[in-house]
């Protein structure tokens, strides 16, 4: 294949894969909106809502490792295509569920599309030279913006259907089927990208012994797991905290989801230019400050002054809250790309297996966190307790990074840091 034709095909693969991943992510996150009328219909608790919203995330996480390995062996095109096809029927059946357990079971199957990330990442990366892989994976990862698309599309569909939420899974099932067919037409297979049978499952899974993999798992559970959890939680948060209707709440929640997805490509470029370590370090500090501010609940207190008692009210209004969430969305978008820049730099031969493992950790974070958000709210009654939890996870990342990447002799280069911890 000539250089020109290879470059053209690489761009076509990148565009078709990004489009497919965007639709998959929109489907994966549909309970961020769909879960709200279902919660009302079934009279669910906050914890039950968190579990329902998180169920697709669980499946999407667990399948990432096998899907990443199959991608290395059989190629990303066929694995991506089949993953989308398998999920179409369960999504359609969601419109006919009536019991809580039925929603939970179907949500597990819907979650299969969430595993498409660990398919598309190595599939796309291998079409580009190493110095452009961070950007390519960042562009593909911008498909996370599907979360924002759900917040625009799903409320509009419900309103257009006269409040009937069942229209959403039917439209999403048809959209996913059409996307799978379009992806197959415009994507391509390059056999030399596949590792094939020369590398077995046992050999690929040896990366689990590398402590760097577990470190990147923790980082990704914050920047991706936290993003997924907050994307699922924010629409309901706006409704409960500020009293907005579902359409306004979903629109404002998209102010977090949209930059958190679209700007991942920017994160890839920044990581290519400045290195994964510096980029991730600053991402964590920005999140640390933002979550500290977001954690403070609405508070009223009275103090005794020389002229008598004086009452103060401290609270984040919807504008300042949305601005902070917008900043967090940008930081997490950049962080998601920078973590995978670590992987493409250090695990060239096992991108699929390692990205599957790290993606699994991130997805599990996205599964556990919404449930914990709901449980904390049920226990404490404080809505901002979700941000207190996120603040704690970022603290863990900062401490771990500090002790893992201490450059020797005061040198601040990423190369030096990596050399001391490899």
N, C-alpha and C positions, 0 to 999 in steps of 0.2 A: 504494500500500500504506500503510495507516494506521500510525502510530507504534507502537501496541500490538501489532498483528499482525506488524509488522516485527521488533519486539523478541522476540516469541514464536518466530517463525521462525528468527531469528538464534540463539537458544538451542538450538533443535532441531538446526540445522545444526552448531553447536559440539559438541553431545553425540554426534551420529552420526559426525561426522568424527573426534572424539577416540577413540571406540570403535574405529573402523576403523583408525586409525593405530596404536593399541595392539596390535591383532592383527597388523598388518603388521610392526611392530617386533619382536614376538615371533618371527615367522617369520624375519625378517632376521637375528636373533641366535641362531638355533637351533644353529649350529655351536659355540657356547660350551659346550654340553653334548654335542651329537651328535658333535662332532669328536673327543671323548675315546675312545669305543669304536671309532670309525673309525681313529684313530691307532694303537690297539692292534692292530686287525684287519689293517691294512696295514703295520704296523711303520714308521711315519713318523718322520722326525727332527723336532726342534723347529721348524726353519725350514719344513719341509713342512707341519707342523700350522698354523703361523702363516699360510702362504699359503692353505691350505684354509679356515681360519676367516675370512680377509680377502676371499676372492673375491666373496661376495655384496655386501660393502661397496664393492668396486670398481664393479660395475655400478650399484648404487644411487646412487653418486656421479656417474658419468658421465651418467646419464639425468636428473639433476636440472635441468640447464640447459634442455634441450628441454621437459621436463615443465612447468617453471615458465613458459616462454614460451607453451606451448600452453594453460596455465591462464589466462593473461592474455587469450588470444585466444578460446578456445572455452568457457571456464568450468571451474571445479574439479570439478563433480559428475561430468560424463562422463569426464574424464581420470582422476579417482580410481577410478571404477568399472572402467574398462577396464584400468587398471594392475593392479588386484587379479585380474581375470579371467585375464589373460595368464599370471600366475605360478602358477596352480593346477596345471596339468599338470606342469611341471618339478618342482614340489615333490613331487608324487605319485611321479614316476619315480625320485626320489632313493632310494626304498626298494628299487629293483631294481638300483642301481649296484653294481659289484664292483671296478672298477679305479680307481686314483687319478685318471687323466685324466677318467674319467666323472664323478667327484664334482666336479672342478674346472669342467667344462663346465656341468653342471646347476646348480652353485652360482652361476654367472654369471647364469643365468636367474632363479633364486630371488631374486637381488639386486634385481630390478626393483621389488619392493615397497618397498625402501629409498628409492626416488625419490618415494614418496608424500608425504614431508615438504614438498618444494617445491611440491606441488600443494595440500596442505591449508593451508599457512601463508597464502598470498594469498587462497585461497578463504574461509577463516574470517575473516581480518582485514577484508575488505571488507564484512562484514555488521555491523561495529561502528564507532561513532564513534572518531575518532583518539585521544581521551583514554582509551579502553578497549581499544585494539588490543593494547597490551603484555600486558594480562591475558588477553585472548582467545587470543593466540598462545601465551602461557604455558600456558594450560589445554590447548590442542591439543597442544603440545609435551610435556605430561605423558604422552602416549602412549609416550614413551621407556621408561616403566615396563614395557612389553612385554618388555624385556630381563630384568627380574626375574621376570615371569610364566613365561618359558621356563625359568628356573632352578628354579622350583617344579614346573612341569608336566612337562617333558621327563624328569627323573630318575624321577618317579613313574610315567610311562608305560612307561619302560624296565623298571622293577622289576615293574610289573603284567604286562608281557609276558614275564616270565621272563628278562630280560636282552637281549631282542631289540630293538635300536635301530630297526629298520625300522618299528616302530609309529609313531614320532614324525612322519616326513614324511607318512604317510597321514592321521593325525589332523589335522595342520596344514593339509594341502590341503583337507580337508573343512571345517575351521573358516574358512579364508580364503574359500571359495566362499560359505558361509552369511553371512559378514560382508559380502561384496560385495552380496549381495541385500538384506540389511537396510539397508545404507547407501543403496542406491538408493531404497528405500521411504521412508525418513525424512529424506533430504536434500532440497534444493530448488535451483532455478536462478533467478537474478535477472539477466536479460540486461544490465541497465545496469552490472553489475560487470565485464563483459568489455570489454577494450580494443578487440577486433575487428580488422578488416583495416586500419583507419586507421593502425595502427602496425605496421610490418613488422619482420622479424627483424633486418635491418641496423640499424634505428633503436633497437630494444631493446638490441642488443648494444653500443651506444655507451657503456653504463655501464662497460664494461671499461676505458675510458680514464680513469675517475675513480679517483684514487689511494686514496680512502677505501674503495672496494670491496675493494682488495687488503689494506688494513689489517684490515678486518673478516674477510677470509678467513683471515688468520693467527690472529686471536683465536679464530675458530670452529674452526680446525683443532686448537686446544688443548682448548677446553672441550667440543666435540662429538666431534672426532676422537679425543681422548684418552679420552673417556667410552666410545665405541664399542670402542676397542682394549682398554681395561682390562676392559670388560664381557665381551669375548670371551676374555680371558686369565686372569681371576681364578679361575675354577673349577679350571683346570689348575694354577694357582699354588698354591692351597691344598692340592691333592693332592700336588704335588711338594715343597713347603716344609714342610708340617705332617703329611703322611701321612693325611689324611682320606679317607674313601670319597667317591664321586661325589655322593651325596645330601647329605651334610653339607657338602661343599665348595661345592656349588651353592647351598645355603641361606645359607652365610656370604657367598658372592659376591653374593647378592641384597641384602645389607646395604649394598653400594655401589650396585648397579643401581637398587634401588627408590627411594631418595631422589633419585638422579640423574635419575629420570624424573618422579615424582609432584610434586616440589617446583618443577618448572619454572614452574608457575602462580604460586608465591610469587615467583619471580624476575621474572615479568612485572609483578606488583603493585609490587615494590620498584623496578623500573626506571621504572614510571609515576610513582612518588612521588619518587624521588631522582635520577632521570636515568640514562641508560645509561653515561655515563662513570664516575661515582663507583662505581656498582655493579660494573662490570667491573674497575675498578682494585682494589677490595678482594677480589674473587673471585681475581684473579691472585696477590695477596699470600698469601691463605690457602692456595692450591695450592702456592705456593713453599715455605712452611714445612713443609707436610705431606709434599711429595715429598722435601724434604731429609732428613727423619726416615726416610721409607720407603726411601730409597736405601741406607742403611747395611746392609751384609750381615752375616750372622752371623759373629762374629769372636772368636777366642781369641788372647790374647797374654800373654806372660810378661815380667815386669820383675824386675830384681834390686833387692831392698830390703835394709835393714840387717840384717834377720833371715833373709835368703835369698830365693830366687825365689818370686814370687807370680803365679799365673795368673788372668786375668780372662776372663769370657765376656760378650760384648755381643750381644744379639739382641732383636728384637721378637717377643714371644709372640703367639699367635693372637688374644688379646683386644685387646691394644693395637694390633695391626695392623688388626683389623676396625674399631676405633673411628676410627683415622686414615682408613681408606678410607670410612667413613660420612661423615666431615667433608668429604672430597674430593668425594663424591657430591653432598652438599648444595651445595657451592661451584660445582661444574660445572653443576648444575641451574639455579642462579641465573644463572650466566654465559651459558648457552645462550640464555636469555630476554633478557638484557641486550644481547647482540650484535644480536639481531633487533629490539630496540627502536631501536637506531641506524638500522637499515634502514627501519623504518616511519616514523621521524621525517624522514629525509633523502631517501628515494626513494619517495614516495607513489605516483607514476605508474608506477613500474617495480618494484613489490614482487616480482612473480613472477620477472622476469628476474634481479634482484639476489639475491633469496633463493635462486634456483637456482644462481647462481655461488658465493655464499658457502657454500651447502649442499654444493656440489661440493667446495670446498676442505676443508670439515669431513669429508666422506665420504672424500676421498683421504687425509686424515690417519688416519682409521680403518682404511683399507686398508694404508697403508705401515707404520704403527706395529706391528701384530701381527707382521708379517714381520720387522721390525727387532728386536722383542722376542725372537723365536725365533733369529735370527741371532746376536744378542748372547749369548744363553744357550748356543748351540752353541760360540761362540768363547771366551767367558770362563768358562762354567760357573757364573756368578753370577746367581741368579734375580732379585735386586734390581736388576740392570742395567736392567731395564725402567723402573724408577722414576728411575734416573739419567738416562735419556733424557728422560723426562717433565719432570724438573727443568730440563733444558736448554731445552726448548721454552717453559716458563713464563718463564725468564729472558729469552728473546728478546722475548716479549710485553711484559714489564714495561719493558724498555729502549725498545721501539718506542712504547709508550703515553706514556712519560715525555717523549720528544722530539716526539711528535705533538700532545700536548694540554697544552702549557705556557701557562697563562693569562697574558695580558699584564697588566703593572702589578700582579702579585701577586694578581689577582682569582681566586678559586677556583671561579667558576661554570662550569658545563658550557657555557653559551651562549657565554661568552667564549672558552673553549678551542676550541669548534667553529668560532667565527668566525675564529680565526687559522689554521685548517687546511683550511677549505673550498676 
